[in-house]
Amino acid sequence: MEIPFNSEFSINFAKAESSKTILKNGPKSQQELQKAAQDFEAVMLNMVIKAMWKTIPDSGLFEKNNATQIYEGLMHSSLSEEMARNGGMGIAKALYQQLSREQK
């Protein structure tokens, strides 16, 4: 598996590391725990969206270059964050419920 070292990878890695640090050190508030769970779901959704995007045949309408790759990466990140904020697939909710029980 090839690991792409680009801005999209950096953003996802930073979110995952931030969530891991919060969970490892214990969240200071329920909002911080909720944010960590949402960030985790956003990273997972981003991976799913990227995989789904690769299945779309290239129409040739737009030229494939660095600019379109950057735009697509930002679009995937924004879409995954918005989906996670609005319920997503329910991973964040389930993770939050489980972790909040363990914190007590």
TAUR-V696958 format. One record per residue. RES is the residue in three letters. PHI is phi as a letter, one per 20 degrees, with the letter a starting at -180 (none if undefined). OMEGA is omega in whole degrees, -180 to 180 (999 if undefined). D_FIRST is the distance of its C-alpha to the first C-alpha in whole Angstrom. Layout:
# TAUR-V696958
((RES & PHI & OMEGA & D_FIRST) (RES & PHI & OMEGA & D_FIRST))
This chain:
# TAUR-V696958
((MET & none & -180 & 0) (GLU & e & 178 & 4) (ILE & d & -179 & 6) (PRO & e & 177 & 10) (PHE & e & 179 & 13) (ASN & c & -177 & 15) (SER & f & 179 & 18) (GLU & f & 177 & 17) (PHE & f & -179 & 14) (SER & f & 179 & 17) (ILE & f & 180 & 19) (ASN & f & 180 & 17) (PHE & f & 180 & 16) (ALA & f & 178 & 20) (LYS & f & -179 & 21) (ALA & f & 179 & 19) (GLU & f & 178 & 21) (SER & f & 179 & 24) (SER & f & -180 & 24) (LYS & f & -180 & 23) (THR & f & 179 & 26) (ILE & f & -178 & 28) (LEU & f & -179 & 28) (LYS & f & -178 & 28) (ASN & e & -178 & 31) (GLY & n & -178 & 32) (PRO & f & -180 & 33) (LYS & f & -180 & 36) (SER & b & 178 & 37) (GLN & f & 179 & 36) (GLN & f & 179 & 35) (GLU & f & 177 & 32) (LEU & f & 178 & 31) (GLN & f & 180 & 31) (LYS & f & 179 & 29) (ALA & f & 179 & 26) (ALA & f & 179 & 26) (GLN & f & 178 & 26) (ASP & f & 178 & 23) (PHE & f & 179 & 21) (GLU & f & 179 & 22) (ALA & f & 178 & 21) (VAL & f & 179 & 18) (MET & f & 179 & 17) (LEU & f & 178 & 19) (ASN & f & 177 & 17) (MET & f & 180 & 13) (VAL & f & -179 & 16) (ILE & f & 179 & 17) (LYS & f & 179 & 14) (ALA & f & 178 & 13) (MET & f & -178 & 17) (TRP & f & -179 & 17) (LYS & f & -179 & 15) (THR & e & -179 & 17) (ILE & f & 180 & 20) (PRO & f & 179 & 22) (ASP & f & -178 & 22) (SER & e & -178 & 26) (GLY & n & -180 & 27) (LEU & f & 180 & 29) (PHE & d & 178 & 27) (GLU & f & 177 & 26) (LYS & e & 176 & 22) (ASN & b & -178 & 22) (ASN & f & -178 & 21) (ALA & f & 180 & 24) (THR & f & 177 & 23) (GLN & f & 178 & 19) (ILE & f & 180 & 21) (TYR & g & 180 & 23) (GLU & f & 178 & 20) (GLY & f & 178 & 18) (LEU & f & 178 & 22) (MET & f & 179 & 23) (HIS & f & -180 & 20) (SER & f & -180 & 21) (SER & f & 180 & 24) (LEU & f & -179 & 24) (SER & f & 177 & 22) (GLU & f & 180 & 24) (GLU & f & 178 & 27) (MET & f & -180 & 26) (ALA & f & 180 & 26) (ARG & f & -176 & 29) (ASN & d & 175 & 31) (GLY & o & 176 & 30) (GLY & l & 179 & 26) (MET & e & 179 & 25) (GLY & n & -180 & 27) (ILE & f & -178 & 25) (ALA & f & -180 & 26) (LYS & f & -180 & 30) (ALA & f & 179 & 29) (LEU & f & 178 & 27) (TYR & f & -180 & 30) (GLN & f & -179 & 33) (GLN & f & -177 & 31) (LEU & f & 178 & 31) (SER & f & 175 & 34) (ARG & f & -179 & 36) (GLU & f & -179 & 34) (GLN & f & -176 & 35) (LYS & f & 999 & 39))
